[in-house]
Amino acid sequence: MYRKDGESYFIVDSHVHFWDGSPANQANRYGKGFIECFYDYHRNLSPEEWVWSLEKFGKYSEQDLISDLFETGYVDKAIFQPTYLSDFYVNGFNTTEQDGAVAERHPGRFLVNGAWDPRDGEAGLATLEALARRWNLRGVKLYTAEWRGDSKGWKLTDDWSYRYLEKCRELGIRNIHIHKGPTIYPLNRDAFDVADVDDVATAFPDLNFIIEHVGLPRLEDFCWIATQEPNVYGGLAVAMPFIHSRPRYFAQILGELLYWLDENRLTFASDYAIWHPKWLVEKFVDFQIPEDMQSEYGALTPDVKRKILGLNAAALYDIPVPAEARAGEAVAV
């Protein structure tokens, strides 16, 4: 819980990882390039005092993870989002199994999400079912630009993708997180395009599609889709750190999202370990839309910030929220 100026904020970090991008786990030059590209985002968008060495960034400890999220980062609940990248890393970059083992050692702190790839066909459906039963999955993370042999990505509208979404519905997996954001070396930019979100959101109105990184740099396309699809949400990973490096740009991103989606469909995410939740939470609670932009975007209230920082993700995952941090019910502390 984060408390400031008599207000309480329940924090759900909806996008965290426990990855291994170390040289020992890199299968080829693409694995090396991928973690170095991640590191460039970390180094260029973080306050100087929060920048790690590349060595630590490539493989941080479990104690770092727990301390940074829950002891110093104000996080009440974190959601693991796996990214396998099996063509680039010997043991995978950040798998459900790796995340699940950490979650079991720290009960009550994490929710574990799974993943699937439609190119795995029938066998992958059985794997998804096994993951769901093993980890009680409530959500999955999809990575449409992941390479698989000669294939350099897939679309949500592929025939097998629909089979997997139907399987999610059958298994009670309601939250479909999809990376639709900036490209990461060596992945292809076009494979992260948001256009395929529109069709699946219409076809599966009982599923929630959380578009991670809010489609950046395709924010306008994302907003025009999300405004007509009430089951489309925006995950703020990657958008959040601009609050430090380019605060007016962040105000524009957030203002557009609040206009098109409203405050009930945006979720906070640090994308840990790319960024540390402590400074993101502190800066966001202190942040206000600049006065000269408020005639178009309005101002941020504590209740809006509460929803974004935790209440919206808590609603998606049925996470109990203390009364003092609920929007409209919050009491001074």
N, C-alpha and C positions, 0 to 999 in steps of 0.2 A: 504494500500500500504506500502511495506517495501522498504526503500532506503538505499543503502550502497555503498560506493566507486563510486559514480556517476551512479549507476545502479538502476533501478526501478523494483520492482517485485509485480505483481498483485496476491494476495493470495486467492485461493479458498480452503477452508478446506472442503474436500469432505466427511468427516465422523465425525459427531458430534452427541451428545446425550443430552437429558435432562431427566435423569432417576430418579426413586425413588426406591432405594434399602434399605430404612430405615427399622428398625425393625417393625414399624407399618404396613408396606406394605408387609412384608415377610409372605408368606402363610405357610411355613414349613422350615425344616432345609436346604433344597436345595436352597431356596432363600437366606438364611444366608450364605451358603457356596459359592454361586455364587458371591455375592458382595465382599466377603472376598478374593476370588481368583482374581477378578478384582483389588482389592486393592493391592494385592501382586505384580502384574505387575506394578502398579503405583509406589509403594514404592521402588521396586528393580531396576527399570530402569530410574527413574527420578533423576536429580540432587537434592542433599539434600535440597536445599533452596526452591524447588518446591513441596515438599511432604506435603500433607494435612493430617489432622487427619482422622481416619476411620469414625467418625461421620459426618464430612463435606462431605467426599467422598460419603457416602451413600445417602445423599440428600443435594445437594448444591442449592443455591437460583437462581432465574431467573436473578437477578442483577449480581451474580457471572458469570453466563453464558455470559451475554452481555458484561460485563467489560472485562472478560478474552479473549473473541474472538475478539471483535471489538475495544476496547479502548486500551488494552495493547498487544494484540496478533497479530496485523497487518492484521487480516482477513478482506477481502473485501466482500466475500460472503461465507456462510456456508450451507452445505447440511445435513439436518437431516436424519439419518438412524435409523429407529425404530427396536426395539427388544422386542417382546411382552412378552415371557416367562410367559404365563398366568397360567401355572401349578405351578409356583414358587412364583408369586406375586399377591396379592389380586386384585390390579387395573392395573396389567401389569407393566412391568419394564420400558419401554420407548415406548409409543405407538404413532401412527400417529396422533391421536386426541390430545394427550398431546403436541406433537411437533407443530402441526398446530395452537393450541391456542397461543403458544409463538410467532410463526411466524406472526400471525395476529396483535399481539401487537407491533411488530417491523417490519413494512413493508419495503421491499426492502433488507432485510439483509439475509433472509433464503430462501432456497428451501426445500419443504417438500416432502419426499419420503414415499411411502406406503409399504405394505408388504402383502404376501399371503402365505398360507400353503395348499398344494394340498390335505391334509387329510380333508379339509373342504368341498370338493366336490362341488356340484352345488350351494349350499348356499353361499359358499365363492366367487364364481364368481360374484354373485350379490353384495356382500360386496365390492369386489375390484372395481367394476364399480362405486359404490356410493362414495368410497374414491377418485377415480380418478376425479369424477365430483366436489366433495366438495373441494379438495385441488389442483386441476389442476396438477395431478401427471405427472412428467416426468421420474420418476424412482421408483424402488422398492428395498427393501432390503430383502434377503432371508436367512433363518437360518436353514440349513438342519439338524442340530443336536438337534433342539428344541424337548423337550418331549411333548407328548400329550397322557395322560392316560397311557396305556400299551405300546404305540409306543415310541421308543427312537430315532426317526429320519426318514428321507426320502431321496430320491435321485432325482436329476434333471431329470433323465430318467424315472421316474414313469409316468404311463399313464396320470394321472391327472395333473402332472406338465406340460406336453405338452399342455393340455387344457388351463392352466393358461398362459403359454407363448403365445399361440395363442390369448388369451384375451388381453394380454398386447399389442400385435401388433395391434389388433382392436382398442384399446383405445389410441393408440399413445404413449404408454409408451415404450421408446426405451432403457432405461438404467437399466440393471438388475444387481444389486450389490449382491454378494453372499459371505457370511462369509465362507472362507476356510482357516482357520488359526489354531493357537494353541488351544488345548482343554481348556475348562473352566469347573471347577467342577460344577455340577456332570456330565456334558455332555460327550458323548462318542467320543473318538478321531477319530475312523473310520468313524463316520458320517460326518466329515469335509473333507474327502478325495476328491482330485480334479479330480479323474478319470471321473466323470460324466459330467464335463464341456465340454469335447471334443465333445461328441455327440450332445449336445444342441447347441453349437456354430456352428457346421456344419449345423444343421437342421434349424437354425434361423439366417441366415447371415445378416439380416437387423436389428437385435438387438445387442446391445453392452453388453458384459458380463464383468463387472468389478469385478475381483476376489480380495476381500478384504483380506488383510494380505498376499498377493502374495503366498498363499498356504503354508506358513511356518507351520511346518518344512519340507514341501514337495516341496521345491523351485525347485529342478531339475525336478520333474514331471510337475510342473506348467509351467516351461520354455519350455519344450519339446512340451507341448500342445499349448501354446500361440504362439510359433514361426510359427506354421502352420495354426493358426486360427486368421486372421487379425482383427476380432471383439472381441478379448479377451484382456482385459486391466489388469494392476496390480495396486491395491490400496495399498499404502505404510503404512497404519496403522499397528502398531506393529513393522514393520521394522524400522520406523523412530527413535525411542528412542535409538536404538543401536548405533546411532551416538555419544551418550554420553558414554554409559557404555562399548561398544566394537566397537570403530571406525573402526578397520581393518575388523571386521566381517561385519559391515555396508557397507564398501567399497566393500567387496566381493559380498554381496547381490545385491547392486546397480549395480556393474560391470556386474554381470551375467544377470540381468534384461535388462540393456542397450544393451548388446550383443545380446540377444535373441529377445527382443521386440522393441528396439530402444527407443529414448527419447519421442516419440509421444504417447506412450500408458502407461504412468505411472502417477499416480495422488497422490498428497500430501494429507495426512490426519493426524490429531492429535489424533483421537479417543477420543476427549474430552468427559468426564473429566478424562480419564485415564492419558492423558498428556496435558500440556499447550502448545498452539501453539507458544507462544513467543520464548521460548528457542529452540524449534524445528526449527523454521524459521531462527533464528539468526545463529544457529550452521550449518544449511544446506547451507546457503549462504556463510559461511566462510569455508565450507568443501571442501577438495580436495582429490581425490584418491591418496594414498601414491605413491611417485615416483617409488618405487620398484615394484608396481603393475600396473603402467601405460603402460608398454609394452604389457600387456595383455588386460587391460580394458580401456586405454586411460585416458584423463583428462576431468574434468567437466568445461564447459564454462558457462558464465552467461546466454546465450540463453537456454542451456539445463536446467539449474536451473529454469529459467522463465517458461519453458514448464511444468516441474514437479510441481512447486509450485502453478500454477494456470491456465495456458493457455490450458492445455489438458482437464481439467475438464470443463473449460469455453466453449470449443468447443463442448463437449458432451451435455451441457445444454444450449447452445446458449446464454451465458452470455457475454455482451459487455465488451471489454477490452480497457482501455485507450491506446492511441498510444504510450505513453512513456514506456509502459510495454510490448509491443508486441515483440515477438522474431523476430530478423532481422530488426526491425524498431525502437528499443529502442534508446532513445537519452539521453545524459548525463544530470543530474540535479544537 
